[in-house]
Every structure is written in structure tokens, then in C-alpha cells.
Amino acid sequence: MMMDRLDAAMEAAISEKRIVGGVLLVCERGETVYARAIGLSDRASGRVMEVTDRFRLASVTKPIATACFMSLVEDGTLSLSDPVTAYLPDFRPRLPDGTAPEITLHHLITHTSGLGYRFLEPETGPYAQAGVSDGMDQPGLSMKENLERIASAPLYFAPGTGWRYSVGLDVMGAVAEAATGQGMQALIDARISRPLGLGSLAFAVPPAADLATPYINATPEPKPLRDGDRPLLWGEGGVTFAPSRVHESASFASSGAGLTGRAEDVMAVFRSLMGHGPAILAPETVAQMMRPQIPPEVMTIRGPGFSFGYGWAIVTDPGLAAAPDPAGMLKWGGVYGHSWFIDPAAARVSLLLTNTAYEGMQGILPAQILAAFYT
């Protein structure tokens, strides 16, 4: 029954031209129970989507990078209570009153630092005015330059007093590089990919047929996503896309949005964190990541009923969330058209990667996939 509902959801998304193509994987207790590719990887050439195709992962990068950061905490290279300035002495963004409060690594990875994202602002916002990159535009921009731009914009609030989705993971990547003397690609390779036997997780890749072509929702069918496109997402904000960014090796390694990879490799990371396959983190570290890390009165971008841990949102009150998600579910998405959830109680992981923004992240399809399991 569940398989039939998943098939119907995927097929409707294609027939109704809400997505061009996608891959859905579902694992339960570490075993794959559903795997399907559907539609086209590239419409112009007619290339059929394959389960092994690669995608621009956008914020699906975040749980992978966070796992990497937590491995540095485990071995004592980093401490989440450390101030950012212990590693990046010049990174001192200020509040509107001119004071420069201490930002800790915990603040960075929980989005409680007071930093922001350009895509959540109108074009007159401080991040837009400073030219900040969200990690998906401005091919060739260096980390050093982006850090300077971020630090020049005012903090939204004093660290630890609020929650705002932000470039904090990108700053955390700069911290990790400074602490280890290694680039983020080398850290992902050593701490995630090699232990799990993965080969596709990369920040910079050459053009290739198996890298899915990105599209954006449009009528009568999705249209190709081009450099400079800025489709509205929430309110006045909109993500500025540059699909070509992943082909420019000089682009900074965005720990918040920059990875490319296959669905099966992303799923391998999730399986490992849930205790199946080779371990990249100790169970107690994963348990810490799965605990709410922000006060219950602080609201995340998902609204009431959600908190935030290390790497993902956490469903704390399904009633307040007004969704079928069970308590304790971990979830997030990616603006190139992705959504995923982990249900620890059911030992279930669902991962949807599509090549169509924003439908695959917050459209009918991800809602129907969730409903296939919980309604």
C-alpha cells in the first residue's frame, strides 16, 4: 500500500508537470525498501533520470557538513563552546548599536548566531547590500571575501537570543578549515566519504551528463534554471541561483549549500547516523544532534511545533506543527528541489532529490510522500 502511494505521488508529479525528474529512496532499519528514479535528468537531450544521477544538493549539504563538524568536536579539534574569534580573529559582526558580541560555534550550527541569509531579505536588505553569497551564487567568490561581507552586515539579534536561518554553516566551514589547515573537501573526504566508501560528494565538479539539469516551477511546465534567476520563495525573499557555480573550482566550499552528490551517497550518511553501516560518529554524538538545542519559546522557520538540533529541524509537538509528522522526526530540505526526513522511532529514512525547485522541497510531492507513511 505504501509503495503504491509513493508510486502514485511520483507519477502524478511527472504527469502534472510539477517536476521534470527525481529520485526517491526509502530505507527502514538500514535496508532499502523503495528506490525509484522517474522523469528526465535533462529535458533538452531526453536523458532519462537514473538512481545514480548526481544533484546540486543545496541545504541537503547541511546535515553532511554538520556530521563532519561533529567529528571534529569528538576528536577535540573543536569545542562548540569556543568563540568563532578563536579561529577567525577578524570575524566580528556587530549589532546595530555597534557592539560586537561573542558568537560561539554552537550559535553557528544552530542558527542562533544573529547572522542571516540573503535570500530571506528583499534586495534592499543588509546582506544584499553587502553582496553576501548564500553559497549558491557568485561563481569564483572566495571564502575570505564572503566572510568580510558577512561581517560587515549588522547582526539581527544578540547571539543566543533568537533563531534565524543563516550562513552560519558557511562560517563554520571556515572555522573547520582554520582549525585543521585542510579544506572542506578534504575534510568531507576524510571524515565522511572514505569511511563510508562514497565517491560523489563534491563541492566542485566538471559538467557531466549524470549531473541533473536544474529547473524552476513555471507554467505550463518547469523551465531551465539559469544563472541570475531569483524566484520568490517566502515573502520578499528569493534565492539567487547560479547553477554554473559548481563548475568553478575557485568558488568557496559552502558547507550550507555547496555539495553535489548522488541520492545513494546522501542516504549512506543518514543510514550511518542512524546506526546502520560504518560509523562516522559515536552514538552519543548522534543523540546530542537529535536533541533540541534551542529554547522551546524560540521559533524556527518551520513555525510552531519544531525545534532545531545539530544539522536538522526536530518535530517537538505534532499538534502545534499541524502536520502528520511524528514527534522526534528530523527533517529539512534543499532549494534546488529536495526534501528528506528521518523517523528514529520507526528507523525510517526518506530522501527525495528532484531537479525542480521549489516543488521538490515544499510542494505537493513531498507532502504526499510524508502522507504515504503517516496518514
N, C-alpha and C positions, 0 to 999 in steps of 0.2 A: 504493500500500500504506500509506504513512504517512498519507495523507488518510483512508483507510478506518479506520485505527486511532484517529485523532483523532475522527472522527465517532462511532465506537462508544463511545469513552470519554465524550464529551459526552452522548450519548443515554442511556447507562446511568446517568449521574449524575442525569438528569432522571427516568427511569423508576423508578429505585430511591429516588427522593425524598431524595437526598443534597444536592441544591441546588435552589433554586427557579428560578434563571435565571443566565445568564452569557454572556460574550463571550470568544472565543479568537482572537487574532491571531498569525500566524507570518510573519516576514519572513526572507528569505535573500538575502544580497548586496544589501540595501536594497529588495528587491521583495517585495510581499505575496504569499505563496503559499497562505495559508489565512486565511479570515476568516469566522467564524460566530457568530451570536447564537442562543441557544437558551433555551427556557423562558419564564418570566414575569418582567417587571420589577416588577410589583405583582400579587400573587395575588388580593387582595380585589376589584380592579376588572377583573381578567383582562387587564391590559395586557401585550402580548407584548414580550419583550426585543428591543431593536434594537441594532445595532452602534454606533449613535451615542448610546446612553444614557450618562448620567453616573453615577459611583460615588463613594462616600466611599472615598478611596484608602488610608487608614491609612498603613502604613510604605512603601507604594509612593511616598509623598511623599519619602522619604529620598534616593534617587538623584537626583531632580529638584532638591531643595534643595541637595544636595551639589554638583551641577554649577553651580548659582548661586554658591555659596560659592567654588568653584574659579575662577570667572571674576573674582571679587574678588581672589583671590590673583594671578591672571595680570596684572591691571592695577595691582598694587601697593597696593591699598587695604588688604589684609590680608596677613599673613605667618603661616604655620602654626606657626612657632616663637614667635610672640608669646604672652605670658601673657594669660589672659582678663581679668585686672585692668587691663590697659592700656585696655580698652574698658568694662568693668563693674567699677569700683573697689570696689564694695561686695559683689561676689560672691566670698566667701571661705569655702567649706565646709571643715570641719575633720575631721581624723582623730579616732578615739576618744580619742587621748591629748591632744587639744586643739590640736595644731599645725595650721597652715593651709598646706599645701604649694602650690607653684605648679602651676596647671593651664594647659596650652597649648591653642591651637586644634587642633593635631594630636591631642592627647588627646581633645578633644571629638568630633571626627568619626570617630575610630577606636574609640570606646567603651573607651578605656583611661584615662579620667579619674578613675575611682573613684566616679563617680556611678552611680545605678541607675534602675530603673523600678519604679513602684508595683505594676504587675501581676505582677511576678516575686516579690512578697513575700506572706506571709499578711497578714491585716488587722491583725495586731499589729506589723507591720514599721515601720521608721522613716519611710518615705515615706508609708505610710498614716496614721501618727500625725501627721505634719506636714501632711496634707491635700494632698500634691503631686498635680497633674494630669499624666497621661501624654499629654495633648493630644487626648483623645477624650471627655472628660467635663467636668463643671462648666461648662456654658454661661455665658458672660459673664465668666469669670475673666480677670484681666489678666496680662500678662507680668510686670509688676513684682511682683505678689503671688506668682505662682508661683515666680519666681526667689528670693524671700525664703524661701519654704517649702523649696525645694530646698537652699538654702544652710544652712538650719537643721538638716538631717539629716546624720548623720555620713557621711563617705566610706567606701566599702567597702574601699579599699586606697589606697596612695600612688600618685599618677598615674604611669602608665608601667610599673607593676609587675604589672598583671593586665588582664583583659578582662571587662567586664560590660555587656550591652546596657543602654542608658541614655537619659535625657532630654538627653544631650549635644547632639543636633542642635537641640533647642529653645533651649538656651543659646547655641548657635552662631548661631541666628537673631537672638537679642537682640544678640549681638556685631555681626552684619552691620548691624542697624538702627542701632546706636550709631555705627558707623564711617561710615555713609553718610548718616545723617539721613533715611533712607527706610524705609518699612515693608516687610515681606517680600512683600506682594502686589505692591507697586510694583517690587521687585527681580526677582521672578519674571516679571512682565510685561515688563520692560525687557531682561532678560538671557536669558530662555528663550522666552516666548510670542511676543513680537513678531518676533524673528529667525526663528522657525520658522513664523510665521503661524498660531499656535494661538489658540483662543478659549475653552477650557473650564477651564483650570487656575485654581482659585479657592479661597480659604480660607473665604469666607462667601458663601452663595447663598440665595435665597428658595426656599420649597417649589415644586416643579415636577414635572410628570408624568414627565419624562425623567430624573429623579434616582431611581435604582433604590431600591426599598424594601429595607431590610436585614432579614435573617432569621438565626436561630441554629439549628444542628442540634438536632433533637428527634425523638421517636417519637410517632406514625407518620410525621410529616413535619415539616420545619422550621417553627418558629413565629416570628412577628414579633419583632424585637429592639426592646426598649423602653429608655427612659432608666432608668438604675439597674441594668440587668441586669449580672451579673458571673459569666459562665460560666467554670468552671475551664479553664485552659489547660495549664499544666505544674505538677505538684505542688500546692502550696497556693495558687499564684498564679492570678489571673484578671483579665481586662481588664474594667474598669468602663466600660460603653458609655453614651453619650448621643447617639443619632443626631440629636437636635434641635440639637446644638451648632453644626452648620454653618449654621443659620439665624439664629444670634445674632452679629451683627457685632461685638459687644464682646468676643467670645472671642479670646484671643491667637492669633496666627498660628503654629500648631505646625509647625515645619519637620521634625518627626519623624513626624507623623501627621495633619496637618490639611487637606491639599488634597482637593478634589473634581475630577473630570475624566473625559473620555472615553478609552476604550482607544486610539483612534487618535492622540490627543494625547500620551499617555504613550509610545506606540510611536514617535512622531516624535522625542521626546527621545532614546530609545535608539538610533534609527537615526542621528541626528546624532552621538552619541558614538562610534558605530562607523564614522563617516566617510562616511555617506550623507545627502545633502541639505545644507542650510545648516549651517555650523559654528557651534556656540556655545562651543567650546573648541578650543584648539590641540591637534594630535595628541600632542605631548609631554606635555601636561597629562593627557590621557586615559590615556596609557601609564603615567603616575605613579599614577593612580587604580586601574589594573588590577594594580599590583604589590602583593604582600603588605606590609602596613605594621606588622605585629606580629610578635614573635619566634616561631619555629616551636614553641617549647615552651609558648606561651600558647594555651590552648584557647578557642574561641568557643562560643556557644550551640549551634552545629550539631555540635560534638564533633570527634573526631579527623579529620584529613584536610582540614580547612578553615582558611583564614586570613581576614583581613579587610583590604580596601583602603580606598579613599575612596568610600563610598556603597554598598558591597555586600560579601557574602562571596565568597571565591575558593576554588575547589577546588584544593588543592595535591597531594593524594595520593588518587586514587580508590579504591585498595585499602583504605586506612585509613578512608575515608569509607563504605565498604561500599555503594556506590551506582554506578549506571551513568554518573554524571556524568563527562565527560572532564576531564583536568587543564586548568586555566586557565579553566574555566567560572565565570561570575559569576552570582550568584543571590540572591534574597531573596523576601519576600512581604509580606502585609498582613493583619491580623487580621479585617478585615471580609469576608475570603474570597478573597484574591488570591495569585497566585504568578507568578514570571517567571524566565527565565534568558537569559543571553547566552553563546553559544559563539563566541568570537572566531575560533577556528581554522576553523570551518565558516561563519563570517559569518552566524550564525543567531540570531534573537531570538524567543522565545516569551513571550507575555503573556496570562495568564488573569485576568480580573476576573469575580468572581461576586458575587451578593448574599447569600451564605450562609456565615457563619462557623461553625466554623473549617474546614469541608470544603474550601473552595476554596483554603485556604492550606496545609494539611498532611494532607489526607485522601487517599482513593483516587484522586480525579480528577487532581490534579497529578502523582501518581506515575505514573499511566497515560499522561499526556501526555509526560512525560520518557521513559518506556519506548518510546513510539511512535517515538522518534528513535534510541534508543541500546541497544535490545535486539532 
